[in-house]
């Protein structure tokens, strides 16, 4: 029986993070991952960005379940928001489910959800016309899984984030044999990680990383300060092991994240010696420098910010001292290049030293060009759909597939909302569906749009210009001279002439509107904004947000009997 298949990325393409892929097979929708991404510098005040669920809301009765590849935020971070709208089962490995529960239980709107299903690489979930199976992959977090949707025609394979490293063991080890067995059957489409596809060089093994960290700890007699991403459980394990082998104890600078605590509680992250954790600054100060590791673990570049505060002596508990060695174990994104350069300079100014693993080793948590070649060779897919990376990385992925003999007609570089349809013999692009970004600002969900972001950008760059005026509309009089204040635009005391001219323009504009027989509040405020905007741009070449606050007073014959109305509006030019 031929199956109707649609592959719809609602996130995770042409961007880093926010993975969500809706696979529509006949009358069911199988959701692969439900992640978030952290905002770029232009998204002022935004906490996180999640996928747009509009298409899924329109088809909520078709959703079979959510299948998770790993416990990182880019795969599970949007679950609390999703499950506040939908009640569908969630499937994932043991650690992934526990990490998902942590995130879901923190959100009051999803806290009551309890349909979790733990799977492993041997699990087989049989639905009416689809069978879902899994295979173990290697990633920065243990218990990661690839996902296979099998139908009569063949299989849809989703790798999640992965890399190949034969040196990895235990819960990090790739099940190469299981992947090869998937390739023994027809693979219709391969949705594969592109996060490191533009790296043409062989990746250094995690054994080299492990040795690198140990050598830094062993070969130096100074304190070691480690900046690590709390999401990279593998790297934290290497730090623990290296500290133990080099007879150092660990002081944890900030509270460990729930992700790390969960991994410790479940045995996925192991302390070689429970007594190796230093409980206080006093206890640390009683040790020799060559017995100390200070560990800073926070996500999204935060360890780097902590190092900056330590270098400038602004941290509460521990600051840099001369001779300290800062070991940065994260692989900074290009967006953090300037931050990294600044951090390095600050450390050296504090008479410390910086070592960055990514400067000395070719490492990544994502598949390299060489890994992708091996994966495609094992699976021999009909169609390759690069996912999980910026467009540049997806394009590099396409080129890799080309080199292996897959023509461009069988490689789909998709955008959010694109639909790839398979009719049993050929896959082609269909019509698109609604998809985009939903921005989360504090407790606000989806109420922050491009207009609000544009306002914030203007406020951050050109500031705000506030005008307060009181008028008597019936008598056509301005009761009080315009009072003008500014924030983030100009220093008022040094620009009295400009402020006086602005006040005169406001008075003149208001009086013209009062004298007009067809007085209109909206026209008055718009006229004030336009006149002041033109004036300020002419004088300063800047366009602040202009906020007119116009109050109306009705003067009666009896003294001290006034009634007020306030009319205000906000705009930017």
One Martini backbone bead per residue (centre of mass of N, CA, C, O) as a GRO file, in nm:
protein
  573
    1UNK     BB    1   0.094   0.037   0.025
    2UNK     BB    2   0.061   0.362  -0.035
    3UNK     BB    3   0.203   0.651   0.103
    4UNK     BB    4   0.135   0.956   0.251
    5UNK     BB    5   0.396   1.209   0.241
    6UNK     BB    6   0.503   1.465   0.476
    7UNK     BB    7   0.757   1.724   0.503
    8UNK     BB    8   0.769   1.963   0.792
    9UNK     BB    9   0.945   2.234   0.871
   10UNK     BB   10   0.909   2.448   1.175
   11UNK     BB   11   1.220   2.405   1.223
   12UNK     BB   12   1.574   2.373   1.188
   13UNK     BB   13   1.608   2.572   0.936
   14UNK     BB   14   1.827   2.816   0.873
   15UNK     BB   15   1.919   2.738   1.176
   16UNK     BB   16   2.011   2.744   1.528
   17UNK     BB   17   1.774   2.545   1.615
   18UNK     BB   18   1.442   2.476   1.667
   19UNK     BB   19   1.350   2.181   1.649
   20UNK     BB   20   1.087   2.090   1.399
   21UNK     BB   21   0.927   1.790   1.265
   22UNK     BB   22   0.669   1.722   1.041
   23UNK     BB   23   0.527   1.395   0.987
   24UNK     BB   24   0.302   1.313   0.729
   25UNK     BB   25   0.106   1.010   0.756
   26UNK     BB   26  -0.157   1.030   0.619
   27UNK     BB   27  -0.347   1.086   0.925
   28UNK     BB   28  -0.059   1.146   1.056
   29UNK     BB   29   0.145   1.318   1.311
   30UNK     BB   30   0.501   1.331   1.344
   31UNK     BB   31   0.705   1.458   1.599
   32UNK     BB   32   1.038   1.592   1.569
   33UNK     BB   33   1.088   1.756   1.801
   34UNK     BB   34   1.090   2.053   2.054
   35UNK     BB   35   1.248   2.345   2.016
   36UNK     BB   36   1.486   2.596   2.083
   37UNK     BB   37   1.614   2.934   2.079
   38UNK     BB   38   1.841   3.178   2.104
   39UNK     BB   39   1.882   3.498   2.084
   40UNK     BB   40   1.978   3.752   1.918
   41UNK     BB   41   2.090   4.080   1.937
   42UNK     BB   42   1.811   4.193   1.799
   43UNK     BB   43   1.641   4.053   2.047
   44UNK     BB   44   1.521   4.253   2.260
   45UNK     BB   45   1.423   4.087   2.558
   46UNK     BB   46   1.450   3.801   2.463
   47UNK     BB   47   1.466   3.476   2.572
   48UNK     BB   48   1.305   3.297   2.354
   49UNK     BB   49   1.264   3.071   2.067
   50UNK     BB   50   0.983   2.937   1.896
   51UNK     BB   51   0.773   2.775   1.729
   52UNK     BB   52   0.514   2.766   1.509
   53UNK     BB   53   0.182   2.610   1.578
   54UNK     BB   54  -0.045   2.659   1.368
   55UNK     BB   55  -0.057   2.400   1.197
   56UNK     BB   56  -0.106   2.211   1.441
   57UNK     BB   57  -0.370   2.343   1.535
   58UNK     BB   58  -0.522   2.275   1.263
   59UNK     BB   59  -0.407   1.946   1.323
   60UNK     BB   60  -0.448   1.814   1.617
   61UNK     BB   61  -0.599   1.534   1.548
   62UNK     BB   62  -0.328   1.407   1.399
   63UNK     BB   63  -0.156   1.380   1.645
   64UNK     BB   64   0.043   1.124   1.781
   65UNK     BB   65   0.341   1.252   1.855
   66UNK     BB   66   0.651   1.288   2.038
   67UNK     BB   67   0.996   1.265   1.918
   68UNK     BB   68   1.304   1.232   2.085
   69UNK     BB   69   1.662   1.267   2.056
   70UNK     BB   70   1.718   1.478   2.302
   71UNK     BB   71   1.805   1.697   2.600
   72UNK     BB   72   1.822   1.949   2.450
   73UNK     BB   73   1.690   2.259   2.390
   74UNK     BB   74   1.673   2.217   2.065
   75UNK     BB   75   1.461   1.957   2.136
   76UNK     BB   76   1.283   2.044   2.429
   77UNK     BB   77   1.224   2.359   2.501
   78UNK     BB   78   0.909   2.376   2.372
   79UNK     BB   79   0.724   2.182   2.532
   80UNK     BB   80   0.571   2.360   2.741
   81UNK     BB   81   0.417   2.517   2.513
   82UNK     BB   82   0.295   2.281   2.361
   83UNK     BB   83   0.149   2.134   2.619
   84UNK     BB   84  -0.052   2.383   2.662
   85UNK     BB   85  -0.213   2.291   2.379
   86UNK     BB   86  -0.130   1.981   2.393
   87UNK     BB   87  -0.236   1.620   2.419
   88UNK     BB   88   0.047   1.428   2.380
   89UNK     BB   89   0.268   1.198   2.345
   90UNK     BB   90   0.598   1.125   2.487
   91UNK     BB   91   0.915   1.032   2.337
   92UNK     BB   92   1.205   0.886   2.513
   93UNK     BB   93   1.465   0.862   2.675
   94UNK     BB   94   1.542   0.854   2.996
   95UNK     BB   95   1.693   1.129   3.011
   96UNK     BB   96   1.515   1.296   2.825
   97UNK     BB   97   1.257   1.275   2.996
   98UNK     BB   98   1.367   1.406   3.254
   99UNK     BB   99   1.440   1.678   3.120
  100UNK     BB  100   1.155   1.736   3.020
  101UNK     BB  101   1.018   1.745   3.295
  102UNK     BB  102   1.167   1.985   3.408
  103UNK     BB  103   1.058   2.189   3.200
  104UNK     BB  104   0.750   2.133   3.228
  105UNK     BB  105   0.728   2.183   3.550
  106UNK     BB  106   0.804   2.500   3.528
  107UNK     BB  107   0.526   2.517   3.380
  108UNK     BB  108   0.202   2.584   3.470
  109UNK     BB  109   0.066   2.500   3.182
  110UNK     BB  110   0.224   2.186   3.190
  111UNK     BB  111   0.239   2.032   3.472
  112UNK     BB  112  -0.002   1.810   3.424
  113UNK     BB  113   0.161   1.648   3.251
  114UNK     BB  114   0.174   1.252   3.194
  115UNK     BB  115   0.275   1.140   2.884
  116UNK     BB  116   0.526   0.927   2.924
  117UNK     BB  117   0.781   0.754   2.707
  118UNK     BB  118   1.011   0.508   2.739
  119UNK     BB  119   1.300   0.445   2.544
  120UNK     BB  120   1.498   0.245   2.318
  121UNK     BB  121   1.688   0.080   2.078
  122UNK     BB  122   1.456  -0.168   2.101
  123UNK     BB  123   1.222  -0.013   2.030
  124UNK     BB  124   0.865  -0.068   1.921
  125UNK     BB  125   0.626   0.139   1.759
  126UNK     BB  126   0.288   0.053   1.683
  127UNK     BB  127   0.094   0.153   1.432
  128UNK     BB  128  -0.120   0.124   1.184
  129UNK     BB  129   0.111   0.259   0.946
  130UNK     BB  130   0.345   0.286   1.176
  131UNK     BB  131   0.692   0.245   1.263
  132UNK     BB  132   0.889   0.305   1.558
  133UNK     BB  133   1.240   0.363   1.579
  134UNK     BB  134   1.584   0.321   1.717
  135UNK     BB  135   1.917   0.483   1.750
  136UNK     BB  136   2.229   0.523   1.857
  137UNK     BB  137   2.407   0.819   1.947
  138UNK     BB  138   2.643   1.083   1.923
  139UNK     BB  139   2.689   1.325   2.188
  140UNK     BB  140   2.699   1.564   2.451
  141UNK     BB  141   2.462   1.372   2.529
  142UNK     BB  142   2.321   1.121   2.663
  143UNK     BB  143   2.081   0.917   2.513
  144UNK     BB  144   2.087   0.939   2.210
  145UNK     BB  145   1.862   0.955   1.912
  146UNK     BB  146   1.747   0.800   1.646
  147UNK     BB  147   1.480   0.815   1.392
  148UNK     BB  148   1.225   0.575   1.270
  149UNK     BB  149   0.995   0.574   0.993
  150UNK     BB  150   0.781   0.307   0.901
  151UNK     BB  151   0.676   0.190   0.584
  152UNK     BB  152   0.601   0.021   0.304
  153UNK     BB  153   0.801   0.202   0.121
  154UNK     BB  154   0.975   0.283   0.392
  155UNK     BB  155   1.199   0.542   0.525
  156UNK     BB  156   1.228   0.779   0.791
  157UNK     BB  157   1.524   0.965   0.880
  158UNK     BB  158   1.641   1.086   1.206
  159UNK     BB  159   1.931   1.197   1.376
  160UNK     BB  160   1.983   1.442   1.488
  161UNK     BB  161   2.226   1.509   1.689
  162UNK     BB  162   2.562   1.429   1.561
  163UNK     BB  163   2.841   1.190   1.579
  164UNK     BB  164   3.155   1.037   1.497
  165UNK     BB  165   3.309   0.827   1.767
  166UNK     BB  166   3.474   0.539   1.849
  167UNK     BB  167   3.576   0.630   2.148
  168UNK     BB  168   3.307   0.610   2.248
  169UNK     BB  169   3.104   0.524   2.531
  170UNK     BB  170   2.827   0.385   2.615
  171UNK     BB  171   2.587   0.639   2.604
  172UNK     BB  172   2.774   0.759   2.347
  173UNK     BB  173   2.745   0.526   2.157
  174UNK     BB  174   2.735   0.417   1.843
  175UNK     BB  175   2.505   0.223   1.637
  176UNK     BB  176   2.626   0.105   1.358
  177UNK     BB  177   2.463  -0.156   1.304
  178UNK     BB  178   2.179  -0.024   1.311
  179UNK     BB  179   2.225   0.167   1.075
  180UNK     BB  180   2.288  -0.050   0.865
  181UNK     BB  181   2.007  -0.190   0.891
  182UNK     BB  182   1.846   0.046   0.788
  183UNK     BB  183   2.001   0.042   0.502
  184UNK     BB  184   1.875  -0.236   0.402
  185UNK     BB  185   1.649  -0.047   0.360
  186UNK     BB  186   1.442   0.177   0.243
  187UNK     BB  187   1.535   0.524   0.211
  188UNK     BB  188   1.363   0.797   0.141
  189UNK     BB  189   1.455   0.989   0.394
  190UNK     BB  190   1.715   1.221   0.514
  191UNK     BB  191   1.744   1.375   0.831
  192UNK     BB  192   2.035   1.582   0.874
  193UNK     BB  193   2.290   1.705   1.033
  194UNK     BB  194   2.453   2.052   0.976
  195UNK     BB  195   2.633   2.198   1.211
  196UNK     BB  196   2.935   2.078   1.057
  197UNK     BB  197   2.945   2.061   0.732
  198UNK     BB  198   3.183   2.293   0.684
  199UNK     BB  199   3.385   2.071   0.791
  200UNK     BB  200   3.665   1.917   0.618
  201UNK     BB  201   3.789   1.803   0.877
  202UNK     BB  202   3.904   1.597   1.087
  203UNK     BB  203   3.812   1.490   1.389
  204UNK     BB  204   3.873   1.500   1.707
  205UNK     BB  205   3.894   1.306   1.958
  206UNK     BB  206   3.782   1.267   2.283
  207UNK     BB  207   4.055   1.159   2.379
  208UNK     BB  208   4.207   1.426   2.321
  209UNK     BB  209   4.042   1.601   2.506
  210UNK     BB  210   4.096   1.450   2.766
  211UNK     BB  211   4.408   1.489   2.753
  212UNK     BB  212   4.414   1.796   2.741
  213UNK     BB  213   4.287   1.852   3.017
  214UNK     BB  214   4.487   1.687   3.185
  215UNK     BB  215   4.743   1.844   3.103
  216UNK     BB  216   4.659   2.113   3.222
  217UNK     BB  217   4.630   2.011   3.515
  218UNK     BB  218   4.923   1.872   3.546
  219UNK     BB  219   5.126   2.115   3.414
  220UNK     BB  220   5.003   2.298   3.649
  221UNK     BB  221   5.037   2.516   3.957
  222UNK     BB  222   4.768   2.645   3.914
  223UNK     BB  223   4.480   2.762   3.888
  224UNK     BB  224   4.171   2.633   3.752
  225UNK     BB  225   3.944   2.775   3.510
  226UNK     BB  226   3.628   2.652   3.406
  227UNK     BB  227   3.452   2.687   3.098
  228UNK     BB  228   3.118   2.550   3.080
  229UNK     BB  229   2.863   2.382   2.937
  230UNK     BB  230   2.589   2.237   3.090
  231UNK     BB  231   2.496   2.070   2.826
  232UNK     BB  232   2.792   1.930   2.834
  233UNK     BB  233   2.833   1.635   2.976
  234UNK     BB  234   3.092   1.522   2.856
  235UNK     BB  235   3.281   1.757   2.946
  236UNK     BB  236   3.231   1.732   3.249
  237UNK     BB  237   3.345   1.447   3.277
  238UNK     BB  238   3.633   1.524   3.189
  239UNK     BB  239   3.683   1.719   3.422
  240UNK     BB  240   3.645   1.524   3.656
  241UNK     BB  241   3.860   1.317   3.569
  242UNK     BB  242   4.105   1.511   3.556
  243UNK     BB  243   4.095   1.604   3.849
  244UNK     BB  244   4.134   1.328   3.981
  245UNK     BB  245   4.409   1.248   3.834
  246UNK     BB  246   4.543   1.542   3.945
  247UNK     BB  247   4.455   1.606   4.245
  248UNK     BB  248   4.185   1.768   4.224
  249UNK     BB  249   3.955   2.006   4.322
  250UNK     BB  250   3.607   2.122   4.316
  251UNK     BB  251   3.475   2.443   4.248
  252UNK     BB  252   3.147   2.569   4.235
  253UNK     BB  253   3.054   2.879   4.141
  254UNK     BB  254   2.771   2.775   4.053
  255UNK     BB  255   2.490   2.649   4.023
  256UNK     BB  256   2.368   2.378   3.913
  257UNK     BB  257   2.193   2.254   3.686
  258UNK     BB  258   1.933   2.043   3.640
  259UNK     BB  259   2.072   1.879   3.424
  260UNK     BB  260   2.320   1.797   3.594
  261UNK     BB  261   2.173   1.679   3.839
  262UNK     BB  262   2.022   1.461   3.683
  263UNK     BB  263   2.274   1.316   3.571
  264UNK     BB  264   2.383   1.246   3.851
  265UNK     BB  265   2.135   1.093   3.972
  266UNK     BB  266   2.138   0.879   3.709
  267UNK     BB  267   2.457   0.822   3.622
  268UNK     BB  268   2.562   0.995   3.361
  269UNK     BB  269   2.714   1.152   3.590
  270UNK     BB  270   3.045   1.110   3.739
  271UNK     BB  271   3.196   1.096   4.046
  272UNK     BB  272   3.492   0.961   4.141
  273UNK     BB  273   3.466   1.162   4.404
  274UNK     BB  274   3.274   1.300   4.651
  275UNK     BB  275   3.525   1.469   4.791
  276UNK     BB  276   3.600   1.669   4.534
  277UNK     BB  277   3.404   1.876   4.653
  278UNK     BB  278   3.394   2.205   4.727
  279UNK     BB  279   3.201   2.383   4.975
  280UNK     BB  280   3.410   2.635   5.006
  281UNK     BB  281   3.617   2.902   5.007
  282UNK     BB  282   3.775   2.828   5.259
  283UNK     BB  283   3.853   2.544   5.166
  284UNK     BB  284   4.005   2.642   4.914
  285UNK     BB  285   4.217   2.832   5.065
  286UNK     BB  286   4.358   2.569   5.206
  287UNK     BB  287   4.470   2.520   4.931
  288UNK     BB  288   4.651   2.460   4.677
  289UNK     BB  289   4.663   2.560   4.357
  290UNK     BB  290   4.722   2.251   4.244
  291UNK     BB  291   4.415   2.164   4.385
  292UNK     BB  292   4.246   2.354   4.179
  293UNK     BB  293   3.900   2.377   4.055
  294UNK     BB  294   3.703   2.607   3.871
  295UNK     BB  295   3.352   2.581   3.800
  296UNK     BB  296   3.177   2.708   3.509
  297UNK     BB  297   2.812   2.661   3.452
  298UNK     BB  298   2.662   2.782   3.155
  299UNK     BB  299   2.462   2.882   2.918
  300UNK     BB  300   2.498   3.081   2.645
  301UNK     BB  301   2.793   3.217   2.732
  302UNK     BB  302   2.797   3.268   3.048
  303UNK     BB  303   3.085   3.180   3.136
  304UNK     BB  304   3.219   3.425   3.000
  305UNK     BB  305   3.088   3.642   3.180
  306UNK     BB  306   3.208   3.538   3.442
  307UNK     BB  307   3.504   3.577   3.365
  308UNK     BB  308   3.483   3.883   3.337
  309UNK     BB  309   3.408   3.936   3.634
  310UNK     BB  310   3.660   3.803   3.754
  311UNK     BB  311   3.869   3.990   3.610
  312UNK     BB  312   3.710   4.259   3.743
  313UNK     BB  313   3.628   4.194   4.046
  314UNK     BB  314   3.278   4.114   4.050
  315UNK     BB  315   3.262   3.870   4.210
  316UNK     BB  316   3.153   3.738   4.504
  317UNK     BB  317   3.352   3.485   4.561
  318UNK     BB  318   3.535   3.461   4.284
  319UNK     BB  319   3.855   3.567   4.163
  320UNK     BB  320   4.108   3.664   3.996
  321UNK     BB  321   4.449   3.566   3.996
  322UNK     BB  322   4.759   3.556   3.965
  323UNK     BB  323   4.810   3.273   3.733
  324UNK     BB  324   4.560   3.200   3.622
  325UNK     BB  325   4.378   2.940   3.444
  326UNK     BB  326   4.180   2.958   3.155
  327UNK     BB  327   3.942   2.709   3.054
  328UNK     BB  328   3.790   2.677   2.738
  329UNK     BB  329   3.539   2.429   2.639
  330UNK     BB  330   3.400   2.585   2.443
  331UNK     BB  331   3.236   2.651   2.120
  332UNK     BB  332   3.221   2.928   1.978
  333UNK     BB  333   3.038   3.131   1.818
  334UNK     BB  334   3.062   3.381   1.591
  335UNK     BB  335   2.895   3.582   1.781
  336UNK     BB  336   3.146   3.547   2.014
  337UNK     BB  337   3.416   3.669   1.917
  338UNK     BB  338   3.426   3.941   2.067
  339UNK     BB  339   3.387   3.828   2.350
  340UNK     BB  340   3.640   3.650   2.350
  341UNK     BB  341   3.848   3.875   2.307
  342UNK     BB  342   3.773   4.033   2.560
  343UNK     BB  343   3.824   3.809   2.766
  344UNK     BB  344   4.119   3.760   2.709
  345UNK     BB  345   4.212   4.046   2.779
  346UNK     BB  346   4.110   4.048   3.075
  347UNK     BB  347   4.281   3.814   3.179
  348UNK     BB  348   4.562   3.938   3.111
  349UNK     BB  349   4.519   4.193   3.286
  350UNK     BB  350   4.493   3.985   3.547
  351UNK     BB  351   4.738   3.782   3.510
  352UNK     BB  352   4.649   3.563   3.310
  353UNK     BB  353   4.537   3.260   3.134
  354UNK     BB  354   4.449   3.125   2.807
  355UNK     BB  355   4.257   2.829   2.719
  356UNK     BB  356   4.145   2.681   2.402
  357UNK     BB  357   4.038   2.403   2.259
  358UNK     BB  358   3.951   2.515   1.969
  359UNK     BB  359   4.251   2.612   1.901
  360UNK     BB  360   4.390   2.302   1.920
  361UNK     BB  361   4.118   2.165   1.826
  362UNK     BB  362   3.898   1.965   1.623
  363UNK     BB  363   3.577   2.046   1.738
  364UNK     BB  364   3.250   1.882   1.780
  365UNK     BB  365   2.894   1.790   1.814
  366UNK     BB  366   2.902   1.763   1.501
  367UNK     BB  367   2.890   1.666   1.191
  368UNK     BB  368   3.100   1.610   0.954
  369UNK     BB  369   3.174   1.555   0.637
  370UNK     BB  370   3.274   1.266   0.698
  371UNK     BB  371   3.022   1.170   0.853
  372UNK     BB  372   2.814   1.215   0.626
  373UNK     BB  373   2.934   1.017   0.429
  374UNK     BB  374   2.896   0.768   0.607
  375UNK     BB  375   2.590   0.786   0.643
  376UNK     BB  376   2.507   0.776   0.344
  377UNK     BB  377   2.645   0.505   0.290
  378UNK     BB  378   2.471   0.339   0.498
  379UNK     BB  379   2.170   0.438   0.385
  380UNK     BB  380   2.102   0.516   0.095
  381UNK     BB  381   1.925   0.757   0.004
  382UNK     BB  382   1.699   0.910  -0.199
  383UNK     BB  383   1.676   1.151   0.015
  384UNK     BB  384   1.811   1.473   0.112
  385UNK     BB  385   1.765   1.657   0.434
  386UNK     BB  386   1.885   1.927   0.553
  387UNK     BB  387   1.948   1.999   0.902
  388UNK     BB  388   2.051   2.181   1.169
  389UNK     BB  389   2.117   2.476   1.019
  390UNK     BB  390   2.251   2.688   0.840
  391UNK     BB  391   2.262   2.747   0.513
  392UNK     BB  392   2.564   2.701   0.475
  393UNK     BB  393   2.552   2.410   0.595
  394UNK     BB  394   2.340   2.292   0.404
  395UNK     BB  395   2.510   2.338   0.150
  396UNK     BB  396   2.746   2.157   0.236
  397UNK     BB  397   2.571   1.905   0.252
  398UNK     BB  398   2.494   1.900  -0.045
  399UNK     BB  399   2.783   1.865  -0.154
  400UNK     BB  400   2.834   1.595  -0.022
  401UNK     BB  401   2.608   1.444  -0.169
  402UNK     BB  402   2.717   1.496  -0.451
  403UNK     BB  403   2.992   1.341  -0.413
  404UNK     BB  404   2.799   1.065  -0.376
  405UNK     BB  405   2.576   1.094  -0.632
  406UNK     BB  406   2.364   1.310  -0.548
  407UNK     BB  407   2.131   1.483  -0.681
  408UNK     BB  408   1.951   1.781  -0.659
  409UNK     BB  409   1.665   1.638  -0.687
  410UNK     BB  410   1.758   1.471  -0.399
  411UNK     BB  411   1.789   1.768  -0.267
  412UNK     BB  412   1.652   1.947   0.021
  413UNK     BB  413   1.631   2.298   0.072
  414UNK     BB  414   1.467   2.407   0.340
  415UNK     BB  415   1.204   2.584   0.481
  416UNK     BB  416   0.995   2.717   0.671
  417UNK     BB  417   0.693   2.547   0.569
  418UNK     BB  418   0.779   2.350   0.390
  419UNK     BB  419   0.676   2.093   0.143
  420UNK     BB  420   0.734   1.744   0.126
  421UNK     BB  421   0.622   1.516  -0.125
  422UNK     BB  422   0.517   1.167  -0.128
  423UNK     BB  423   0.385   0.926  -0.386
  424UNK     BB  424   0.589   0.647  -0.396
  425UNK     BB  425   0.830   0.770  -0.615
  426UNK     BB  426   0.819   1.089  -0.549
  427UNK     BB  427   0.971   1.399  -0.456
  428UNK     BB  428   0.803   1.711  -0.377
  429UNK     BB  429   0.700   2.028  -0.384
  430UNK     BB  430   0.473   2.201  -0.209
  431UNK     BB  431   0.286   2.375  -0.028
  432UNK     BB  432   0.286   2.601   0.211
  433UNK     BB  433   0.310   2.680   0.555
  434UNK     BB  434   0.273   2.813   0.848
  435UNK     BB  435   0.578   2.985   0.960
  436UNK     BB  436   0.793   3.066   1.250
  437UNK     BB  437   0.820   3.290   1.516
  438UNK     BB  438   0.814   3.261   1.876
  439UNK     BB  439   0.824   3.499   2.129
  440UNK     BB  440   0.981   3.507   2.453
  441UNK     BB  441   0.870   3.732   2.725
  442UNK     BB  442   0.872   3.594   2.987
  443UNK     BB  443   0.524   3.542   3.009
  444UNK     BB  444   0.522   3.592   2.719
  445UNK     BB  445   0.328   3.447   2.436
  446UNK     BB  446   0.339   3.576   2.120
  447UNK     BB  447   0.347   3.914   2.190
  448UNK     BB  448   0.620   3.934   2.018
  449UNK     BB  449   0.703   4.134   1.758
  450UNK     BB  450   0.847   4.321   1.512
  451UNK     BB  451   0.747   4.591   1.622
  452UNK     BB  452   0.861   4.568   1.907
  453UNK     BB  453   1.155   4.523   1.821
  454UNK     BB  454   1.182   4.789   1.672
  455UNK     BB  455   1.132   4.969   1.915
  456UNK     BB  456   1.369   4.865   2.083
  457UNK     BB  457   1.587   4.946   1.885
  458UNK     BB  458   1.531   5.247   1.887
  459UNK     BB  459   1.563   5.290   2.191
  460UNK     BB  460   1.863   5.183   2.197
  461UNK     BB  461   1.965   5.410   1.986
  462UNK     BB  462   1.756   5.696   2.019
  463UNK     BB  463   1.528   5.684   2.212
  464UNK     BB  464   1.326   5.927   2.401
  465UNK     BB  465   1.044   6.167   2.344
  466UNK     BB  466   0.876   6.375   2.578
  467UNK     BB  467   0.541   6.522   2.569
  468UNK     BB  468   0.381   6.774   2.781
  469UNK     BB  469   0.033   6.885   2.760
  470UNK     BB  470  -0.204   7.152   2.832
  471UNK     BB  471  -0.555   7.190   2.748
  472UNK     BB  472  -0.826   7.403   2.612
  473UNK     BB  473  -1.050   7.331   2.377
  474UNK     BB  474  -1.282   7.539   2.408
  475UNK     BB  475  -1.070   7.793   2.432
  476UNK     BB  476  -0.809   7.743   2.267
  477UNK     BB  477  -0.578   7.654   2.489
  478UNK     BB  478  -0.265   7.675   2.642
  479UNK     BB  479  -0.200   7.621   2.973
  480UNK     BB  480   0.084   7.474   2.933
  481UNK     BB  481   0.391   7.447   2.880
  482UNK     BB  482   0.587   7.245   2.731
  483UNK     BB  483   0.707   6.932   2.851
  484UNK     BB  484   1.044   6.809   2.818
  485UNK     BB  485   1.173   6.478   2.779
  486UNK     BB  486   1.470   6.256   2.799
  487UNK     BB  487   1.582   5.920   2.683
  488UNK     BB  488   1.866   5.833   2.508
  489UNK     BB  489   1.928   6.108   2.332
  490UNK     BB  490   1.977   6.364   2.526
  491UNK     BB  491   2.127   6.619   2.707
  492UNK     BB  492   1.936   6.862   2.826
  493UNK     BB  493   2.132   7.077   2.963
  494UNK     BB  494   2.309   7.090   2.678
  495UNK     BB  495   2.007   7.148   2.503
  496UNK     BB  496   1.821   7.410   2.537
  497UNK     BB  497   1.775   7.521   2.253
  498UNK     BB  498   1.639   7.271   2.134
  499UNK     BB  499   1.408   7.254   2.343
  500UNK     BB  500   1.285   7.532   2.282
  501UNK     BB  501   1.222   7.481   1.986
  502UNK     BB  502   1.041   7.236   2.033
  503UNK     BB  503   0.832   7.386   2.207
  504UNK     BB  504   0.744   7.587   1.987
  505UNK     BB  505   0.646   7.377   1.782
  506UNK     BB  506   0.432   7.249   1.959
  507UNK     BB  507   0.263   7.503   2.013
  508UNK     BB  508   0.201   7.571   1.720
  509UNK     BB  509   0.067   7.300   1.640
  510UNK     BB  510  -0.159   7.303   1.852
  511UNK     BB  511  -0.286   7.577   1.782
  512UNK     BB  512  -0.367   7.505   1.493
  513UNK     BB  513  -0.563   7.276   1.586
  514UNK     BB  514  -0.746   7.449   1.770
  515UNK     BB  515  -0.831   7.652   1.531
  516UNK     BB  516  -0.964   7.420   1.411
  517UNK     BB  517  -1.283   7.326   1.350
  518UNK     BB  518  -1.169   7.017   1.292
  519UNK     BB  519  -1.108   6.866   1.554
  520UNK     BB  520  -0.838   6.612   1.619
  521UNK     BB  521  -0.661   6.403   1.809
  522UNK     BB  522  -0.499   6.231   1.607
  523UNK     BB  523  -0.400   6.469   1.438
  524UNK     BB  524  -0.249   6.615   1.660
  525UNK     BB  525  -0.042   6.391   1.735
  526UNK     BB  526   0.070   6.352   1.450
  527UNK     BB  527   0.171   6.640   1.410
  528UNK     BB  528   0.370   6.642   1.641
  529UNK     BB  529   0.543   6.406   1.549
  530UNK     BB  530   0.625   6.513   1.269
  531UNK     BB  531   0.752   6.786   1.347
  532UNK     BB  532   0.961   6.671   1.554
  533UNK     BB  533   1.097   6.466   1.375
  534UNK     BB  534   1.206   6.661   1.162
  535UNK     BB  535   1.362   6.843   1.355
  536UNK     BB  536   1.551   6.630   1.490
  537UNK     BB  537   1.678   6.521   1.229
  538UNK     BB  538   1.795   6.791   1.132
  539UNK     BB  539   1.978   6.828   1.401
  540UNK     BB  540   2.076   6.491   1.460
  541UNK     BB  541   2.009   6.232   1.276
  542UNK     BB  542   1.764   6.135   1.459
  543UNK     BB  543   1.501   5.881   1.576
  544UNK     BB  544   1.301   5.895   1.812
  545UNK     BB  545   1.074   5.822   2.032
  546UNK     BB  546   0.747   5.967   2.026
  547UNK     BB  547   0.568   6.106   2.323
  548UNK     BB  548   0.253   6.220   2.347
  549UNK     BB  549   0.108   6.417   2.623
  550UNK     BB  550  -0.240   6.507   2.631
  551UNK     BB  551  -0.411   6.739   2.829
  552UNK     BB  552  -0.740   6.801   2.950
  553UNK     BB  553  -0.903   7.110   3.048
  554UNK     BB  554  -1.193   7.218   3.231
  555UNK     BB  555  -1.299   7.544   3.284
  556UNK     BB  556  -1.466   7.677   3.537
  557UNK     BB  557  -1.603   7.924   3.726
  558UNK     BB  558  -1.514   7.762   3.953
  559UNK     BB  559  -1.280   7.718   4.162
  560UNK     BB  560  -1.105   7.418   4.164
  561UNK     BB  561  -1.283   7.303   3.905
  562UNK     BB  562  -1.144   7.031   3.756
  563UNK     BB  563  -1.110   6.846   3.450
  564UNK     BB  564  -0.943   6.551   3.332
  565UNK     BB  565  -0.767   6.458   3.028
  566UNK     BB  566  -0.584   6.192   2.872
  567UNK     BB  567  -0.359   6.202   2.583
  568UNK     BB  568  -0.192   5.924   2.433
  569UNK     BB  569   0.108   5.830   2.243
  570UNK     BB  570   0.302   5.595   2.046
  571UNK     BB  571   0.604   5.653   1.850
  572UNK     BB  572   0.795   5.601   1.551
  573UNK     BB  573   1.048   5.715   1.301
   0.00000   0.00000   0.00000
